[in-house]
Amino acid sequence: MKKRIISVLAILFCCCAAVFAEETGNAEAVKDTAAISGAVKYIAAAVAVGVACLAGGLAVGKIGSSAMGAMSENPELSGKALPFVGLAEGICLWGMLVAVLILLL
């Protein structure tokens, strides 16, 4: 098992070294790298917002249904259940904040 892990890490290291290797003295390669990094930035921001909104939607769905079930049995729990729904919606806001930071920095 240890040999397998070490071999996978060695292959991963070689692949990473090939990806991050730079060519010196080529102005076109530098421009292409800048264009690719700009595109990756937009993709990363989209993934941050998308995953956060999906997770927030799933959380609100589960918490909301549980809160409705609890309130149907005991109406006094409505005030205690609503903050948890708000916390789940905050996940989406954090995703948006991360996306804005990715785009600005």
Backbone as ProteinMPNN parsed JSONL, in Angstrom:
{"seq_chain_A": "MKKRIISVLAILFCCCAAVFAEETGNAEAVKDTAAISGAVKYIAAAVAVGVACLAGGLAVGKIGSSAMGAMSENPELSGKALPFVGLAEGICLWGMLVAVLILLL", "coords_chain_A": {"N_chain_A": [[0.823, -1.193, 0.0], [1.967, 1.221, 0.799], [3.909, 1.534, -1.149], [2.354, 1.957, -3.386], [1.136, 4.424, -2.818], [3.385, 6.08, -2.687], [4.31, 5.842, -5.324], [2.174, 6.97, -6.743], [2.281, 9.593, -5.749], [4.797, 10.31, -6.731], [4.359, 10.247, -9.506], [2.408, 12.24, -9.668], [3.94, 14.428, -8.828], [5.777, 14.611, -10.955], [4.039, 15.247, -13.046], [3.069, 17.72, -12.172], [5.428, 19.183, -12.195], [5.92, 19.294, -14.933], [3.747, 20.794, -15.769], [4.101, 23.278, -14.52], [6.49, 24.14, -15.509], [8.49, 26.607, -17.049], [9.089, 28.481, -19.999], [11.809, 30.352, -21.065], [12.455, 33.623, -22.387], [10.597, 33.87, -24.447], [8.312, 35.916, -25.739], [5.728, 35.644, -26.702], [4.804, 33.38, -25.404], [4.608, 34.312, -22.83], [2.52, 36.15, -23.079], [0.457, 34.393, -23.778], [0.329, 32.87, -21.467], [-0.55, 34.8, -19.652], [-3.092, 35.308, -20.679], [-4.303, 32.828, -20.319], [-4.226, 32.62, -17.534], [-5.971, 34.66, -16.859], [-8.358, 33.646, -17.862], [-8.639, 31.372, -16.285], [-9.071, 32.57, -13.865], [-11.673, 33.63, -14.1], [-13.099, 31.273, -14.427], [-12.609, 30.042, -11.959], [-13.924, 31.837, -10.248], [-16.555, 31.496, -11.105], [-16.965, 28.814, -10.435], [-16.712, 28.978, -7.654], [-18.97, 30.537, -6.929], [-21.003, 28.945, -8.004], [-20.787, 26.413, -6.678], [-21.119, 27.231, -4.022], [-23.721, 28.282, -4.095], [-25.199, 26.024, -4.825], [-24.697, 24.371, -2.597], [-25.763, 25.996, -0.594], [-28.458, 26.071, -1.387], [-29.18, 23.368, -1.101], [-28.816, 23.127, 1.672], [-30.678, 25.003, 2.683], [-33.017, 23.814, 1.779], [-33.093, 21.363, 3.208], [-32.983, 22.275, 5.9], [-35.165, 23.991, 5.939], [-37.353, 22.264, 5.436], [-37.202, 20.619, 7.67], [-37.593, 22.53, 9.66], [-40.215, 23.346, 9.117], [-41.569, 20.983, 9.652], [-41.062, 20.752, 12.4], [-42.318, 23.067, 13.308], [-44.942, 22.486, 12.707], [-45.598, 20.657, 14.623], [-45.013, 22.016, 16.981], [-45.806, 25.189, 17.355], [-44.387, 27.243, 18.582], [-41.751, 27.076, 17.96], [-41.055, 28.487, 15.728], [-39.634, 30.914, 15.805], [-37.154, 30.044, 16.587], [-36.243, 28.477, 14.531], [-35.938, 29.962, 12.197], [-33.455, 31.52, 12.216], [-31.574, 29.548, 11.59], [-32.102, 28.94, 8.95], [-31.356, 31.338, 7.805], [-28.597, 31.249, 8.313], [-27.866, 29.194, 6.614], [-28.379, 30.371, 4.161], [-26.396, 32.218, 4.173], [-24.178, 30.912, 3.242], [-24.21, 31.124, 0.485], [-23.685, 33.83, 0.188], [-21.059, 33.959, 1.123], [-19.791, 32.529, -0.892], [-20.152, 34.288, -3.041], [-18.642, 36.443, -2.113], [-16.071, 35.306, -2.082], [-15.761, 34.892, -4.82], [-15.74, 37.532, -5.769], [-13.406, 38.446, -4.542], [-11.551, 36.786, -5.83], [-11.746, 37.74, -8.443], [-10.919, 40.384, -8.141], [-8.332, 40.26, -7.101]], "CA_chain_A": [[0.0, 0.0, 0.0], [2.846, 2.383, 0.849], [4.56, 1.685, -2.457], [1.369, 2.515, -4.317], [0.983, 5.842, -2.487], [4.616, 6.765, -3.085], [4.365, 5.905, -6.785], [1.176, 7.954, -7.18], [2.827, 10.914, -5.442], [5.897, 10.584, -7.659], [3.757, 10.57, -10.814], [1.776, 13.544, -9.514], [5.01, 15.418, -8.792], [6.299, 14.772, -12.319], [3.037, 15.958, -13.837], [3.052, 19.11, -11.72], [6.655, 19.822, -12.669], [5.754, 19.558, -16.366], [2.747, 21.843, -15.944], [4.589, 24.558, -14.054], [7.766, 24.487, -16.141], [8.373, 27.807, -17.864], [10.032, 28.665, -21.09], [12.319, 31.712, -20.933], [12.827, 34.339, -23.588], [9.576, 33.85, -25.467], [7.315, 36.925, -25.375], [4.386, 35.129, -27.013], [4.423, 32.435, -24.353], [4.226, 35.102, -21.665], [1.184, 36.679, -23.352], [-0.488, 33.279, -23.706], [0.181, 32.507, -20.055], [-1.382, 35.826, -19.024], [-4.467, 35.098, -21.136], [-4.818, 31.617, -19.683], [-4.464, 32.886, -16.112], [-7.191, 35.464, -16.786], [-9.495, 32.755, -18.079], [-8.749, 30.51, -15.108], [-9.628, 33.387, -12.794], [-13.122, 33.684, -14.289], [-13.631, 29.93, -14.171], [-12.567, 29.827, -10.51], [-14.991, 32.631, -9.638], [-17.827, 30.847, -11.433], [-17.062, 27.583, -9.635], [-16.94, 29.381, -6.262], [-20.364, 30.937, -6.77], [-21.873, 27.812, -8.317], [-20.762, 25.402, -5.607], [-21.7, 27.828, -2.822], [-25.175, 28.386, -4.253], [-25.765, 24.676, -4.751], [-24.653, 23.93, -1.205], [-26.73, 26.797, 0.159], [-29.8, 25.609, -1.746], [-29.416, 22.074, -0.436], [-28.934, 23.356, 3.109], [-31.954, 25.662, 2.951], [-34.069, 22.819, 1.564], [-33.153, 20.42, 4.332], [-33.309, 22.979, 7.133], [-36.53, 24.502, 5.827], [-38.331, 21.192, 5.609], [-37.164, 20.21, 9.087], [-38.204, 23.593, 10.459], [-41.663, 23.289, 8.919], [-42.053, 19.821, 10.398], [-41.019, 21.061, 13.824], [-43.327, 24.087, 13.607], [-46.282, 21.898, 12.654], [-45.821, 19.999, 15.905], [-44.921, 22.995, 18.067], [-45.712, 26.499, 16.684], [-43.488, 28.167, 19.263], [-40.384, 26.886, 17.457], [-40.814, 29.242, 14.496], [-38.584, 31.907, 16.033], [-35.863, 29.38, 16.762], [-35.849, 27.794, 13.305], [-35.605, 30.902, 11.125], [-32.024, 31.871, 12.123], [-30.799, 28.486, 10.942], [-32.285, 29.119, 7.5], [-30.505, 32.475, 7.449], [-27.2, 30.798, 8.299], [-27.661, 28.405, 5.396], [-28.333, 31.311, 3.034], [-25.112, 32.915, 4.243], [-23.188, 30.17, 2.456], [-24.202, 31.718, -0.86], [-23.014, 35.127, 0.262], [-19.618, 33.721, 1.222], [-19.337, 32.158, -2.228], [-20.081, 35.512, -3.837], [-17.501, 37.211, -1.615], [-14.858, 34.651, -2.576], [-15.667, 35.159, -6.255], [-15.32, 38.934, -5.949], [-11.984, 38.527, -4.184], [-10.774, 36.139, -6.901], [-11.723, 38.619, -9.609], [-10.186, 41.626, -7.868], [-6.922, 40.052, -6.768]], "C_chain_A": [[0.866, 1.256, 0.0], [3.527, 2.623, -0.493], [3.621, 2.324, -3.456], [1.205, 4.022, -4.069], [2.206, 6.624, -2.928], [4.701, 6.883, -4.597], [3.348, 6.904, -7.33], [1.674, 9.365, -6.909], [3.971, 11.281, -6.383], [5.365, 10.958, -9.042], [3.107, 11.94, -10.768], [2.817, 14.657, -9.497], [5.568, 15.672, -10.183], [5.329, 15.533, -13.199], [2.984, 17.433, -13.459], [4.294, 19.854, -12.198], [6.535, 20.157, -14.149], [4.764, 20.694, -16.604], [3.317, 23.207, -15.594], [5.947, 24.95, -14.648], [7.551, 25.678, -17.069], [9.454, 27.838, -18.927], [10.51, 30.113, -21.021], [12.608, 32.308, -22.302], [11.773, 34.363, -24.671], [8.445, 34.78, -25.047], [5.898, 36.428, -25.648], [3.903, 34.159, -25.94], [3.974, 33.176, -23.108], [2.82, 35.676, -21.861], [0.136, 35.576, -23.267], [-0.736, 32.861, -22.259], [-0.699, 33.508, -19.334], [-2.842, 35.653, -19.427], [-5.092, 33.882, -20.467], [-5.111, 31.872, -18.207], [-5.698, 33.764, -15.922], [-8.425, 34.612, -16.96], [-9.717, 31.849, -16.875], [-9.364, 31.278, -13.94], [-11.153, 33.454, -12.896], [-13.774, 32.328, -14.028], [-13.664, 29.649, -12.674], [-13.666, 30.613, -9.808], [-16.353, 31.997, -9.896], [-18.021, 29.577, -10.613], [-17.346, 27.924, -8.176], [-18.399, 29.749, -6.029], [-21.289, 29.748, -6.989], [-21.929, 26.787, -7.2], [-21.393, 25.969, -4.339], [-23.218, 27.918, -2.928], [-25.841, 27.014, -4.235], [-25.793, 24.167, -3.312], [-25.646, 24.7, -0.35], [-28.16, 26.375, -0.129], [-30.14, 24.282, -1.096], [-29.613, 22.259, 1.065], [-30.26, 24.004, 3.461], [-33.111, 24.682, 2.769], [-34.209, 21.868, 2.739], [-33.556, 21.109, 5.636], [-34.748, 23.487, 7.094], [-37.576, 23.426, 6.025], [-38.354, 20.696, 7.057], [-37.823, 21.253, 9.978], [-39.721, 23.585, 10.315], [-42.271, 22.107, 9.669], [-42.083, 20.083, 11.893], [-42.086, 22.087, 14.194], [-44.74, 23.528, 13.525], [-46.612, 21.172, 13.954], [-45.854, 20.993, 17.063], [-44.741, 24.383, 17.45], [-44.759, 27.484, 17.352], [-42.054, 28.063, 18.771], [-40.074, 27.73, 16.226], [-39.705, 30.265, 14.662], [-37.212, 31.293, 16.176], [-35.36, 28.744, 15.472], [-35.39, 28.755, 12.21], [-34.138, 31.322, 11.093], [-31.176, 30.8, 11.445], [-30.939, 28.554, 9.427], [-31.426, 30.275, 7.014], [-29.036, 32.107, 7.403], [-26.908, 29.995, 7.035], [-27.601, 29.305, 4.168], [-27.021, 32.09, 3.018], [-24.007, 32.208, 3.477], [-23.079, 30.764, 1.055], [-23.485, 33.064, -0.862], [-21.509, 34.976, 0.381], [-19.047, 33.32, -0.132], [-19.195, 33.372, -3.129], [-18.896, 36.369, -3.411], [-16.186, 36.617, -2.11], [-14.675, 34.922, -4.062], [-15.212, 36.592, -6.521], [-13.838, 39.095, -5.608], [-11.097, 37.879, -5.245], [-10.656, 37.079, -8.085], [-10.904, 39.889, -9.365], [-8.703, 41.416, -7.635], [-6.213, 39.224, -7.775]], "O_chain_A": [[0.566, 2.23, -0.691], [3.702, 3.764, -0.92], [4.039, 3.138, -4.28], [1.143, 4.802, -5.019], [2.078, 7.715, -3.484], [5.122, 7.921, -5.108], [3.643, 7.615, -8.29], [1.509, 10.248, -7.75], [4.098, 12.437, -6.785], [5.87, 11.887, -9.673], [3.232, 12.721, -11.711], [2.601, 15.715, -10.086], [5.807, 16.821, -10.555], [5.738, 16.368, -14.006], [2.868, 18.296, -14.329], [4.215, 21.026, -12.564], [7.008, 21.211, -14.577], [4.929, 21.472, -17.543], [3.052, 24.188, -16.288], [6.485, 26.003, -14.305], [6.552, 25.747, -17.785], [10.552, 27.305, -18.769], [9.684, 31.02, -20.927], [12.959, 31.6, -23.246], [12.059, 34.859, -25.761], [7.703, 34.478, -24.113], [4.972, 36.756, -24.906], [2.717, 34.13, -25.613], [3.066, 32.728, -22.407], [2.019, 35.689, -20.926], [-0.955, 35.797, -22.743], [-1.861, 32.539, -21.876], [-1.51, 33.123, -18.492], [-3.736, 35.835, -18.601], [-6.265, 33.901, -20.094], [-6.121, 31.401, -17.682], [-6.402, 33.624, -14.922], [-9.432, 34.825, -16.284], [-10.857, 31.59, -16.491], [-10.089, 30.707, -13.126], [-11.846, 33.347, -11.884], [-14.87, 32.253, -13.472], [-14.634, 29.082, -12.171], [-14.278, 30.107, -8.868], [-17.206, 31.965, -9.009], [-19.127, 29.3, -10.149], [-18.134, 27.239, -7.525], [-18.999, 29.321, -5.043], [-22.251, 29.562, -6.244], [-23.011, 26.342, -6.819], [-22.128, 25.262, -3.649], [-23.923, 27.657, -1.953], [-26.932, 26.863, -3.685], [-26.791, 23.602, -2.865], [-26.298, 24.123, 0.52], [-28.988, 26.326, 0.781], [-31.25, 24.09, -0.599], [-30.479, 21.62, 1.662], [-30.906, 23.606, 4.43], [-34.08, 24.72, 3.527], [-35.316, 21.601, 3.206], [-34.378, 20.586, 6.388], [-35.463, 23.422, 8.093], [-38.577, 23.648, 6.706], [-39.419, 20.391, 7.595], [-38.523, 20.914, 10.932], [-40.436, 23.797, 11.294], [-43.352, 22.217, 10.247], [-43.023, 19.682, 12.578], [-42.692, 21.998, 15.262], [-45.643, 24.031, 14.193], [-47.778, 21.084, 14.339], [-46.625, 20.831, 18.009], [-43.628, 24.728, 17.055], [-44.366, 28.47, 16.729], [-41.22, 28.891, 19.137], [-38.949, 27.697, 15.726], [-38.911, 30.464, 13.743], [-36.207, 31.953, 15.913], [-34.161, 28.497, 15.338], [-34.546, 28.401, 11.387], [-33.601, 31.472, 9.995], [-30.175, 31.113, 10.8], [-29.99, 28.256, 8.702], [-30.834, 30.205, 5.937], [-28.302, 32.598, 6.546], [-25.828, 30.107, 6.456], [-26.85, 29.027, 3.233], [-26.588, 32.565, 1.968], [-23.012, 32.828, 3.103], [-21.983, 30.89, 0.51], [-22.765, 33.391, -1.805], [-20.758, 35.767, -0.189], [-17.94, 33.727, -0.483], [-18.235, 33.477, -3.893], [-18.219, 36.956, -4.255], [-15.286, 37.353, -2.514], [-13.556, 35.157, -4.517], [-14.387, 36.83, -7.403], [-13.108, 39.799, -6.305], [-10.006, 38.376, -5.525], [-9.581, 37.205, -8.672], [-10.269, 40.407, -10.284], [-7.897, 42.296, -7.937], [-5.018, 38.964, -7.63]]}, "name": "protein", "num_of_chains": 1, "seq": "MKKRIISVLAILFCCCAAVFAEETGNAEAVKDTAAISGAVKYIAAAVAVGVACLAGGLAVGKIGSSAMGAMSENPELSGKALPFVGLAEGICLWGMLVAVLILLL"}
